Amino acid sequence: MNCPRCYTVNEPEARFCRNCGADLMSNAPATAGGAQNKDLMYVLFALAWGYLLTVVWFIIQKLIAPGMIRSGNQSSLYKMYDIIGWTDDVLSIILMLVLAILVKNQTAKIFLIVFMVIHIITMIGYRVLKQGF
């Protein structure tokens, strides 16, 4: 039997979870553990999304950009960088905003909001202010 709170596998005849001690005979759903696991999943999803975009951006810079520079398509390269950069920033901010709304855990919510604010400040500093230079 799986624990409804922490999802640990227990013996079928067990009365209490061997991991968290939850009553396995109770029919009442465990709200605290399930909600915390879901909030943790949202935060990890946001981090995974950011990491995935970083990896894709790295691949573009290391594999595609050198070929475009050698062929003389630097103007196309700069347009591609702008489009990918803005898309990455906007999608990341929207994702963090949605996850901050969905998360019930205050610590996870604060983490996502702080991370979103830092991302917005970085985006303004890099994408908007560089236009003047």
N, C-alpha and C positions, 0 to 999 in steps of 0.2 A: 504494500500500500504506500502511495506517495503522500507525504505530508502536505496538507493544504496551505501551510504557511511558508515553509522553506523548500518544498518539493524534494526532500530527501527520501530515498527509497527505504522503507522499513519492512519488517516482517509482517505478514498478513494478519497475525494475531496480536500485534503490538497495540497497546492502549495509548502509549505516548511516543512522540517522535524521539528518536535517539540523538538527533542533532539539536533541535531547539526546545524539546519538551512539550510541544503542543499536544493537546488532547485529540487523539485520532478517532475516538469514539463519538465525539461531538459532531452533530450535523450542522452546526453553525459555521458559516464560511469565515475563514481567517481574513480579515481585511487589512491588517497592518502589513504582514509579510508580502502579500500579493501586490499591494499598492507600491511598496518600496521597491520590489523587484521590477515592476513596470517603469517606475521613475528612473531606476538605475539603467534600465534598457534604453530609455529615451536619451539619457546623458551619453551613454556609450555609443548610441546611434549618431548623435551629433559629432562626437569625437571621430568616429569612423568615417563619417561624411567628409569632415575636414581633412583627414589623412588621405582619403581616396582622391580628393581634388588636388592635394599637394603632390601625390604620386603622378597623377595625370599631367599636371602642370610641369613637373620635372621631366617626364618623358617627352612632352612637346618641346621643351627647351633644349633637350639633349639630342633628340633624334630628328625633329622636323626643322627647327630653326637653323641649324648649320647648313642644311641643304638649300634653304631659301636664301640664305646669305650668299652662298657660293653661286647661285643662279642669278643673283642680282635683284631679287624680289624683296628688297628691304621695306619698301612701302607696304606691300602686302603683309609682311611679317609684323610691322607695327600695328596695322589694322587688326590682324589676328590677335595680337597681344591685348589690345584694348577690348575687343569683343569678349575674349575668354576671361580676361581679368574682371571686367564688369559683371559678366554672367556669374562667375564664381563668387564674387562678393555679394551680389544681390541674392542668389540662391542660398548661400550660407546664412545670411541675416534672416531671410524669411524662414528657413528651417529652424534656426534657434528661437525665433519669436513664437512659432507654432509649438515647439517643444516646451518652451517656458510657460505657455498657456496650458498645455496638457498635463504637465508635471504637478503633482500634489505636494511632493516633498519640498519643504522650504529651502533646504540646503541646495538641492539640485536646481531649484528655480533661481536662486541667487547666483549660482555658478553659471547657468546659462545666460542670465541677464548681464552679468559682468563680462563674460566672454563675448557677448553680442556687442556691448558698448565698446570694448577694446577693438573689436573687428571694425566697427563703424568709424572709430577714431583713426585707425590705421588706413581704412579705405579713403577717408577724407584727406588724410595726410599724403597718401601716395597717389591716388587717382585724381583728386581735384586740384591740390596745390601744385603738383608737378606740371600742370598745364601752363602755369605762369612762367616757368623757367625755360 
